[in-house]
């Protein structure tokens, strides 16, 4: 395996410049999909490499249940600094698994609580709750429950004008139609798996809202109306219900979203030219992700054959 086993663990360090360039130069739809894919693949690759290192480290522990041949010197020689890296990978991988499990459980609990609050209401696409607390968010639907529902309180509706209400509903429907909750959950779990991917989580939280902003502006026909709705909603409800439940008043750089809506609509090009800064960011992210995937695959295949040879030779 050599040093290639460590590459997927450190390549996400490139996430910060890629995230910054993507969120500033790419269309929000392209940036969201690209960064979520990069985060997901990078997280899987780094977790896989931690697992490979843990196997080598666990084989060195006395009383472990692994085959005796797996502690052979040839196996240890496949990993640089095997004694340190192998044993350090054990608590690191356990921490990753526990952290991701806790995050997934919290997300499930939030969705169940939100769904429980809608019990007894008609199964319409918009659920209006008689609550003075201002909030509005997109609640994804599960299996057999459609694409989801827009949940809004009477307190939020009371603070918005008729045009701004249209912008709110269009924004939340855009979240549901685009499946933004999946992108947000992917980067949320990826950041738990590898802290170097946290810039991607922040970037996707912004680009997903920008994506919905642009969709709402196209439906309403006024970018200024959407900008005004965003500003009012943020003042009314400064806290979003959860990090992975998209909302018009999501915590984040609201002034940047408003400023973007004051400019012309971005060009919806699927992939920017390589000669531009946005193109370099996109191709850089794709290259880094490909290297991570190839390094993980190479390490997994190499370790498999090394362990197979060590087992059959015993």
C-alpha positions in Angstrom: 0.0 0.0 0.0 2.8 2.4 0.9 2.0 6.1 1.4 -1.0 5.8 -0.8 -3.1 4.6 2.1 -2.7 8.0 3.8 -3.6 10.1 0.8 -7.4 9.9 1.2 -7.0 11.0 4.8 -5.2 14.3 3.9 -6.5 15.1 0.4 -9.6 16.7 1.9 -7.2 19.5 3.0 -7.8 20.9 -0.5 -11.5 21.3 0.4 -11.2 24.9 1.6 -10.0 26.6 -1.6 -12.2 24.3 -3.8 -15.2 25.2 -1.6 -14.5 28.9 -1.7 -14.1 29.0 -5.5 -17.1 26.8 -6.1 -19.5 28.7 -4.0 -18.4 32.1 -5.5 -17.9 31.1 -9.2 -20.2 28.1 -10.0 -23.9 28.1 -10.5 -25.5 27.2 -7.1 -27.0 24.0 -8.5 -23.7 22.8 -10.0 -21.7 23.8 -6.8 -24.1 22.0 -4.5 -24.0 18.7 -6.5 -20.3 18.9 -7.1 -19.3 19.6 -3.5 -21.8 17.1 -2.0 -20.4 14.4 -4.3 -16.8 15.3 -3.5 -17.6 15.3 0.2 -19.4 11.9 0.1 -16.7 10.1 -1.9 -13.9 11.6 0.1 -15.5 10.6 3.4 -16.0 7.0 2.2 -12.4 6.8 1.0 -10.9 8.2 4.2 -13.1 5.9 6.3 -12.1 2.9 4.2 -8.4 3.7 4.7 -8.9 4.0 8.4 -10.5 0.6 8.3 -7.5 -0.9 6.5 -5.1 0.7 8.9 -7.2 -0.6 11.8 -7.0 -4.2 10.5 -3.2 -4.0 10.5 -3.2 -2.3 14.0 -5.6 -4.8 15.5 -3.6 -7.7 14.3 -0.7 -6.6 16.5 -2.8 -6.6 19.7 -2.5 -9.6 21.9 -5.6 -11.8 22.1 -7.2 -10.4 19.0 -9.6 -12.7 17.1 -7.9 -12.2 13.7 -5.9 -15.0 12.0 -2.3 -15.3 13.3 -1.0 -14.8 9.7 -2.3 -11.3 9.7 0.4 -10.2 12.2 3.1 -11.5 9.8 6.0 -9.1 9.1 5.0 -9.0 5.4 1.6 -7.6 6.4 3.1 -5.0 8.6 5.6 -4.0 5.9 2.6 -3.1 3.6 1.8 -0.1 5.9 4.4 2.7 6.6 4.8 3.2 10.4 2.5 0.3 11.0 2.9 0.2 14.7 1.9 3.8 15.2 -0.6 4.3 12.4 -2.3 0.9 12.9 -3.0 1.4 16.5 -3.9 5.1 16.1 -6.5 4.1 13.5 -8.4 2.0 16.0 -9.8 4.8 18.2 -10.0 7.1 15.2 -12.3 4.8 13.3 -14.4 4.1 16.3 -14.8 7.9 16.8 -15.8 8.3 13.2 -18.4 5.6 13.4 -19.9 6.9 16.7 -19.9 10.5 15.5 -21.7 9.6 12.2 -24.2 7.3 14.0 -25.0 10.1 16.5 -25.5 12.6 13.7 -27.8 10.3 11.8 -29.8 9.5 14.9 -30.3 13.2 15.7 -31.4 13.8 12.2 -33.9 11.0 12.4 -35.2 12.3 15.7 -35.7 15.8 14.3 -37.6 14.5 11.3 -39.8 12.3 13.5 -40.5 15.2 15.8 -41.4 17.4 12.9 -43.6 14.7 11.4 -45.3 14.2 14.7 -46.2 17.9 14.9 -48.2 17.5 11.7 -50.2 14.6 13.0 -53.9 15.1 12.4 -53.4 17.8 9.7 -54.7 17.2 6.1 -52.1 15.5 3.9 -51.6 18.7 1.7 -48.3 19.9 0.2 -48.3 22.9 2.6 -48.9 22.5 6.4 -49.7 25.7 8.3 -49.3 25.3 12.0 -51.1 27.7 14.4 -48.0 28.9 16.2 -46.9 32.4 17.0 -43.2 31.4 16.7 -42.1 32.3 13.2 -40.6 29.4 11.3 -40.8 27.7 7.9 -38.9 24.7 6.5 -39.0 21.9 4.0 -39.8 18.5 5.5 -38.7 15.7 3.2 -41.1 12.8 2.7 -40.3 9.2 3.4 -41.1 6.1 1.5 -44.7 6.3 0.3 -45.2 9.8 1.5 -44.3 11.7 -1.6 -41.7 14.3 -2.0 -42.4 16.1 1.3 -44.3 19.1 2.7 -43.7 22.8 3.3 -44.2 23.5 7.0 -44.9 27.1 8.0 -46.2 28.7 11.1 -48.9 31.4 11.3 -46.3 33.6 13.0 -44.1 33.5 9.9 -47.0 34.2 7.5 -48.1 37.1 9.6 -44.7 38.8 9.2 -44.7 38.5 5.4 -46.6 40.2 2.6 -48.5 38.3 -0.1 -45.6 38.4 -2.6 -43.1 37.4 0.0 -45.3 34.5 1.0 -45.2 33.3 -2.6 -41.4 33.6 -2.5 -41.3 31.6 0.7 -43.4 28.8 -0.7 -41.5 28.7 -3.9 -38.2 28.6 -2.0 -39.2 25.7 0.2 -40.7 23.8 -2.8 -37.4 24.2 -4.6 -35.7 22.5 -1.7 -38.1 19.6 -1.9 -37.9 19.3 -5.7 -34.1 19.4 -5.7 -33.7 16.9 -2.8 -31.5 19.4 -1.0 -31.8 17.5 2.3 -29.8 14.7 0.8 -26.9 17.0 -0.2 -27.0 18.6 3.3 -27.1 15.2 5.1 -24.2 13.9 2.9 -21.9 16.8 3.7 -23.0 16.8 7.4 -22.0 13.1 7.8 -18.9 13.7 5.7 -17.7 16.4 8.0 -18.2 14.1 10.9 -16.1 11.4 9.1 -13.3 13.7 8.2 -12.9 17.1 9.9 -11.0 18.4 6.8 -14.3 18.3 4.9 -16.0 20.8 7.2 -15.5 23.7 4.6 -17.6 21.7 2.2 -20.4 21.4 4.7 -20.5 25.2 5.2 -20.2 25.8 1.4 -23.1 23.4 0.6 -25.3 24.9 3.3 -24.9 28.2 1.4 -25.1 27.0 -2.2 -28.2 24.9 -1.4 -30.0 28.0 -0.2 -28.7 30.0 -3.2 -30.0 27.3 -5.5 -33.5 27.5 -3.9 -33.3 31.4 -4.0 -32.7 31.3 -7.8 -35.5 28.8 -8.3 -37.9 31.0 -6.2 -36.9 34.1 -8.1 -37.7 32.3 -11.4 -41.1 31.3 -10.1 -42.0 34.7 -8.5 -40.5 36.7 -11.4 -38.8 39.2 -9.1 -35.4 38.7 -7.5 -35.9 41.7 -5.3 -39.1 40.2 -3.8 -37.2 37.0 -2.9 -34.4 39.0 -1.4 -36.9 41.0 0.7 -38.5 37.7 1.9 -35.2 36.3 2.9 -34.3 39.3 4.9 -37.6 39.4 6.7 -37.7 35.7 7.4 -34.1 35.8 8.8 -35.1 38.6 11.2 -38.3 36.8 12.3 -36.7 33.4 12.7 -33.0 33.6 13.2 -32.6 29.9 13.9 -33.3 27.0 11.5 -35.0 23.9 12.9 -32.0 21.6 12.0 -28.8 21.7 9.9 -30.2 19.3 7.4 -33.8 20.7 7.1 -33.6 23.4 4.4 -35.3 26.7 5.3 -35.6 30.1 3.9 -34.4 31.6 7.2 -31.5 29.2 7.5 -28.6 30.2 9.7 -25.9 31.5 7.4 -24.6 34.4 5.3 -28.0 36.0 4.6 -26.4 39.3 3.4 -24.5 37.4 0.8 -27.7 35.7 -0.4 -29.5 39.0 -0.6 -26.5 40.7 -2.4 -26.5 37.8 -5.0 -30.2 38.3 -5.7 -29.5 42.0 -6.4 -27.2 40.9 -9.2 -28.3 39.3 -12.5 -29.1 35.6 -12.4 -26.1 33.3 -12.8 -25.6 31.4 -16.0 -26.8 27.8 -15.6 -23.8 26.2 -17.3 -23.4 22.5 -16.3 -19.6 22.6 -16.3 -17.4 25.7 -16.5 -14.4 26.0 -19.0 -11.2 24.8 -17.6 -9.4 28.1 -18.3 -11.5 29.9 -15.7 -11.1 30.0 -11.9 -14.4 28.1 -11.5 -13.2 25.5 -14.0 -10.0 25.0 -12.1 -12.0 24.6 -8.9 -14.3 22.0 -10.5 -11.5 20.0 -12.2 -9.4 20.3 -9.0 -12.2 18.8 -6.9 -12.8 16.1 -9.5 -9.1 15.2 -9.7 -8.6 15.1 -5.9 -11.7 12.9 -5.5 -10.4 10.5 -8.3 -7.0 10.3 -6.6 -8.7 9.5 -3.3 -10.8 6.8 -4.8 -7.9 5.2 -6.7 -5.7 5.3 -3.6 -8.4 3.6 -1.5 -9.0 1.0 -4.1 -5.3 0.3 -4.5 -4.8 0.0 -0.8 -7.8 -2.3 -0.3 -6.8 -4.6 -3.2 -3.1 -4.7 -2.1 -4.0 -5.4 1.6 -6.4 -8.1 0.4 -3.8 -10.0 -1.5 -1.2 -9.5 1.3 -3.6 -10.9 3.9 -4.7 -13.7 1.6 -1.0 -14.7 1.1 -0.2 -14.5 4.8 -3.3 -16.6 5.7 -2.6 -19.4 3.2 1.1 -19.6 4.1 0.3 -20.3 7.7 
